[in-house]
Amino acid sequence: MAATAPPIKLYTSHQCPWAQRAEIILAELNIPHEQELIDLAVPRTEEYLKINPRGLVPSLAYGDEIITESAIVAQFIADLNPSHLLPASADPQAALKRARIAFFVDTFVSKLGPHFGKLQFAPPGADLDATAQAYVDNVVKEIDPLLADAAPFFGGSDKITLAEVQTGSFVIRLLRLPKHDIIKDLSAELQTKAPNFYRWATAVAEVPSVKSTFPEDDVVAGIKRKRAQFAAQAKA
């Protein structure tokens, strides 16, 4: 008789793009789990700090084990549940494909993340033209070439991979937040200068597991609250 899989509990915040990584993969693979919401607007409770002393989300309880850090949580779930997200280990090209996915995700986060953070959380009235241009320039130079064979997803896949799991929460924000005047709409410039990226991004934003884990109104409200806090701190 097969052993029963340990229960899974995800500690998350629906407003956090890092936590959304874990929510995307659990939704994509239709994995039963319990969720507990962590309010990031207030100090973490003593109970949660016992689970994750860093106080961050997501945290994943897998039976009696706790796994933290979003990329590690997503990788763990992918390894635990073989699927279309990663090549099977029997594939002779598996190691190379996994390395390419890891490089893509690392490049996306390191080259685009700092600029995107500024675009989201700068105080009202801040001049962000240079930041927006730096974001576009990095997409053109660093990301667009890595998506030359997207079909429509990374590495020529017709289904999402771990690359999309790890980046989808940021992609959907890039495309959805402009309509709320949170960030500048870069779509036209990206479509012209980075067509591979733009085609890929629009496909990612329509993936059901990405859309269903993105509560748009709550995300917008959370960003506005953070901006107000940063503005108040700056004045103080």
Order of alpha helices (4+ residues) and beta strands (2+ residues): beta-alpha-beta-alpha-beta-beta-alpha-alpha-alpha-alpha-alpha-alpha-alpha-alpha
